[in-house]
Amino acid sequence: MKISIVSLGCSKNLVDSEIMSGALTRSGHEISTEDDADVIIVNTCGFIGDAKKESIDTILELSERKMSGSCSKLIVTGCLVERYAEVLKNELPEVDAFWGTGNLLKINEVLEDRRPGAIHKNPPGTIYDPDTPRVMLTPKHYAYVKVSEGCSRTCSFCIIPKMRGVMKSRPVASIVGEAESLVRQGVREINLIAQDMTSYGRDIGTSLEAMLRELAQVDGLRWIRIHYCYPWGITDSLVELIAREEKILPYIDMPLQHISERVLKAMDRKTPPARIREILKKLRDGIDDVVLRTTFIVGFPGETDDEFEELLEFVEEAGFDRAGAFKYSQEEGTPAGSMHEQVPDDVKDERHERLLEAQSEISLRKNLSLVGTVHEGFIEGEENGDYIARIPSQAPEVDGYTYVKKTGNPKLKTGDLVNIKITDADVYDLRGEVIL
């Protein structure tokens, strides 16, 4: 049977989709495109309003394929189902089965279920291991590795612990085993992901530093990138390890969300402003050429004009290489969702635009400062007569690219690692030439 998996949302969903694809191919099914599929599986995201809307729109669009007879079965899985299974069943009778975020290897049971609109709910937070079948949906040279499932934090705006359960870390040996397997398949860059990376291992008696030390010993692995490093877990030993180990990229993705002390307390974030500034200084002093990426939330309930101005001033002060912003999404089932003084949408829009404009100027300065420097970079493909590449400061999917003219350069292919001299830059992307 030909099956297409449509993965929405974050890189964690992508990994889940890869595992489902592996389980299906192991059972003799073929992973296909939407146009050619007998069955379509939509792996949804239900984190914030925009993600929920994208998921619903995609389900409705793909349901037309089923109604027209171009596919025989439509299955919806992921976080949206974990939150709204009964509502979805009532509103979307064209969907054959709903499945939450439980044991990914049970996708075949869902596929074989003949009950109309069946709901499958397993305990969330299933941990996979190196023997779990997986079909890579990324280019051959990089992969995402999920080091834990769920989250034990209590951020007042976040529904993830209710959808994914408390944090469950994978054993170090399991992560290293998967990395070794991926390297044998041609992967040279591993992007570590989790809901709360810097809390990794505390539930099983180990630590992020211990895992990274073991991972750095994997032969053939070139880059290790760490995502979602929450500030409360940035230790001196972690900074020293990143500075010392050349395989661990000096790239810190650290969501901060805000800088106002009152707003941070209302968000139930555990790191006060003074400590945030101390951590940023520690990272910059301790790691040469460190690249700092963060995200903020604007329009959190009760956020005043003065508190937003404080955040804007902090963005200018901190000078992040990359900074994204989300407009606060009022989510039922969260403490913040029932808070008074919800900020009007037009105010959120205006603050979001102002923050991104401020960060654009900073990002441009940062990118222009790279002109004349030389960096390793992976070739990602070709576009409009250029090679597309990524240097260490550019994470897959979330950051820009480095464009390299094909003319005058050797013939390159996706996954090649070359030296690139940066020759020009804009707010998001760089331009360069291959140095032989």
N, C-alpha and C positions, 0 to 999 in steps of 0.2 A: 504494500500500500504506500502511496506517495503522500507525504505529510509535510506541511509547511508550518514553521514556528515563527510568529511575528513577535519580536521582543521589543517592549516599550520601556522607557524609563532609564534607570541607571545601569552601571557596569555590573552590579550585583545581579540584576535580572538577566543580563547577557550570559553570565556564568550559569545561572539556573537553566537558561534555554539551551546552552551547550550540553549540560548534563541530561536534560530531557531528550535532546537529539541523540546522544550516545545510547541511552536506554532504548530508544525506538529502533535505532539501527542494529543494535545487538539482537533485537527481536525479529529482525528481517525486514523492517520497513525502510523506505528510502526517503531521505530529507530532500524536499523539492521546493520550487518556487510557488508563490500563491497562485499563479496562473495555471499551474500544472497539477495542483494538489487535490487529492481525494478528501483529505482532512486538513483543516486549518486550526492551529492552536494559537490563541492570543495570550501572551504573557504580559499581564497588565501591571501598572504602577498606580498606587492609591495614596501617595504621600501627601500631595497638596492638590488644590483645586484644578490647576492647569493640567497636572498629570492625569487626574481623574477624567477631565474633559477629553483629553487626547485618547485615553483608553476607551471611553464610551463611543467617541466618534469612530474609532478604528473598528470596534465591534459592529457598529451599525453598518459601516461601509462593507465589511467582509460578510455580514449576514446576507447582503444582497447576492453574493456569489452562491450561497447555499440556496436561497430562495429561487434563483435562476437555474439551479441544478448543476452549476459548474464545480461544486464540491458537495460531498455527501454528508459531512459532519463538521460542526463548529464547536470547539471547546474553548472555554475561557478559564484562565488560571492566574495566579499571582496575588498581589496585595489587595487589589480591588475586590477580589472574591473573598479574601480573608475578612474584609470589613463589611461587605454588603451582599453576601451570598443570597439571602432570601429576597432582598429587594431586586437584585438582578434577575433572579429566577422569575419573579412576577412581571418584570418590565421587559424581559428579553426572551419570550417563549421560543424564538428561533434558535437559541443556543441549546446544544444537546447535553452538555455537562459543564459543571462548575467545579473548580478544584483550587484550594487555597495555596498555602506556601509550605506544605508539609513535605513528606518523603518524595523527592523528585523521581526516584526510581519506580514509583508506582504509577507512572503515567500510562503504562500499558493497561493497567486495571481500569483506568478512567476511559481509555480508548475502547475497551471491550464492553463497557457498561451500556446496555440497551435501554435503560430507563430514561424517558424523556425528562430533560432538565435536572438530571441527577446532581446532587451536591456531595462532593467528597471533601471531608475536612480531616486532616491528620494533625497531630501536635506540631506546631511550628518549630523551626530551629534545627532541622535535621542536618547533621554534619556529614559531608562526603569525604572520601579518602582517595588515595592514588589509584585504587583499583576501580573506582567509579567510572563507568564509560563516559566519554566526553567527545563531542564533535566540535572542533574549533570553528568559531564564527568570526574570528579576527584574522588578519593576515598572519602568515606562518611565523614571522619573526618575533611577535609579541603576544602575550597572553595576560589575562587577569587571573589572580589566585585569591580566593576568598579564605581568609585565615580564621574567621569566626562568623557565627550567625547570631542575629538578635542583638539587643542592647539592654544594659541594666541601668542606663542613665534615666533621669526623670525630667528632662527638658519639657517645660510646660506647653510648648507649641507642637510637640512631636508625638505622632501616633505609632511610630515604628515598634516600640516595645510591645504594644498590644497586638500588632500584626505579626511580628517576628519572634516574640518571646524574649526572655532574658538572654544575656550574652552567653554563648557556648563556644569556647575556643577549640580549635583543632589542635591535636598534639603536634609538637615540632616535627617529629619524624614523618607525620602524614604530609605536612606542608613541603618538607624537603624532598620526600619521595615523589610528590607531584611535580615539583620543580625539575627533578632529574628526568622524569618521564617526558615533560614538555621540552626540555633541552634535546632529548633524543629525537624529538619530532621537528627540531629546527628552531625552537624558540630561543631567543637570546636576551629578550627584555621581559621581565616579570613585573607586573603592576599589582602590588599587594592592596587588597581592599577589605574593608570591614565597616561596620557602623561606627565603631569606636576603636581605632587602631591602637592608640597608646594604652588602652586597658587590656590589650591582648595578653592572654596567659595567666592573668591573676586568678581566674577561677580554677585553673588546673596546676597551679604551683610553678609557673614559669613566667617569662617576660618577653616583650618585644625584642629587647636587646639580645636575649639568648637565641631567639628564633633567627634574627638577622645574622648573627655570627655563624650559625650553622648553614644558613642559606647562601652566605657568601663563599662557602667552600665548594659549592656545586661547580664542577668543571664544565666549561662551555657557556656558562651564564655570564652575560656582559653587564647588563644594567638591572638594578633593583630599584624600583620606585615605590615610595610609601605614600598612600592616600589616606585622608581623613585622620590626621594626627591631632586629636583634640588636645588643647593646651595643658589640661591638668596632668597629662602623663609625659610631658617633655622634661626628661631628667638630664642631669649632667652626663651620666654614662651614655645615654642615647646620643647626645650631641657629640661626644667624643668618638663614639663608634662611627657615626656618619662621616665625621671629619677624617677619620683614619682609614676607613675601608673604601677603596676606590670603586668597587662594584655598586655600592649604595649611592645613588645619585644625590647631590646636594640640593634636593627639591623637597620642600616641605609644604604639603597641602594641609592647612590647619584652619578649619572653620571657626570663626570667632563670634559671628552673629551680631555683636554690638560692642560698644565701649562705655556707654552710660552705666554707671553703677546701679542705678535704680532699675533700668531696663534689664540688665543682666540678672539681677535678683528676681525680677518678675518672670524671667525666662527659666529660672532655676538652673542657671549656669554656675558652675562652682569656682570659676576663676575670676577674681576681681580685676578691675582695670590696671591697678599698679602691678599685679602679677603678670598680666598680659604683656605690658610694656617690658617688664624684666625678662620674660621669655624671649621676646623678639630681639632684645639686645644680646641675650645669651646665644641665640642662633646666629646672629650676624657676627658676633665676636668670635664664635667658636668654629664656624664652618666657612671656609673660603668660597667666595662666589655663590653663596647660598641663594636659591630662588624661593621666594615665599608666595604662596597662593592662599587666598582665603575667600570666605563668603560672608555676606551680611544679610540681615533681615531688616527691611524698612517697614514702617507702619505697624509695628507690634502694638497691641492694645495699650493705650495710654501714652504712647510715645509723643512727647511734646515737640514743638518747634525747636526749643533750645536743646533738647536731647538729640534731635536729628542733626542740628548744627554741630554738636559735640562729635557725633559720628563722622560728619563730613570733615571736620578739622583733623580728626584722628587719621582718616584715610590719607590726607595730605601729609601729616606728620610721619606716618609709618612707611609710606612709599612702597607698597606691595608691588611685586612684579606682576601679579595677576590678582584681580579681585572681582568676584561676581556678586550679584545682589538679587535677592528674592523679595517680592512683595508679600508681606505676611498673609497667610491663607488661614482663615478661621475654620478649624477642623473640629467637628463634633467628637466628643470622647476625650478631648484634651482639656487640661485646666485653663489654658489660654482661650479656648473656644468659648468659655462661659464668662470670661472677664468683661467687665463694663468698659466703656470708653473705647469701643472698637473704632479704628481710624477709618474715615471715609475713603472710598476707592480713588477719588480724584486726588486726594492728598498723597496716598501711597504712590500713585502714578508719577506725581511731580517729584517726590523724594527719590524714587527709583531712578528717574531720568537724571536728576542732578548728581546722584552718587556715581552713576556710570559715566557721566560726562567728566567728572573730576578724575575718576580712575583712568579714563582714556588718555588724558594728558600725561599722567604718570607712566602708564604703560608705553606710550610713545617715547618718552624720555629714556625709559629703561631699554627699550628695543634699539633706539638710536645709539645708545652707549656701547652696543655690541658690534657696531660697524668696525671692521678691521680685525676683529678677533677670529680665532679658528677653533672649531668644535667638531667632535665626532657627530655623525648623524646617520640615522637609518633612512634609506630610500623607501618611501611609502607607495610610490606609483608615479603616474604621469598625468599631467593636466595642461591642456592648451599649449603644447610644445615645451613645457617645463617638466623637470622632475620635481616631485614633492618629497620633502624630507622632514625629519624631526630631529632636533638637537636635544641634549639632556634637559633643557629648560622647557621643553614642549611635550606635555603628556598627551597620550592619544585621546581624541574626542573632545577634550575640554579646552585645549590651548590651540594656538595657531600653528602654521606650518612654515618651513623654510623652502622657498621656491628657487630651484637651480636650473639655469638654462641648459638645454641639451646640447646646443651648438658649442663645439670646442671641447666638450667633455667626453670621457670614455662612455661606452655603452654600459648602462647600469640597469639593474633589475631590483624589484621589490625585495627588501630584506638586506641589501648590500649595506655595509657599514663603511662610510667614507669620511674623510676630513673635509670640512666645509669652511671657507672663509666668508664671513658675513660682509656684504657689500652695500646693503640698503635695508631700510625697515619702515614699517608703518605701525599703526596702533596694534594690530593683531598678528601680522606676519612679518617674516624676514625674507631677504633675498641673499643669495650667495653663489659661490663658485667652488667647484671641487678642487682641492689641493692634492696633487699627486705626490 
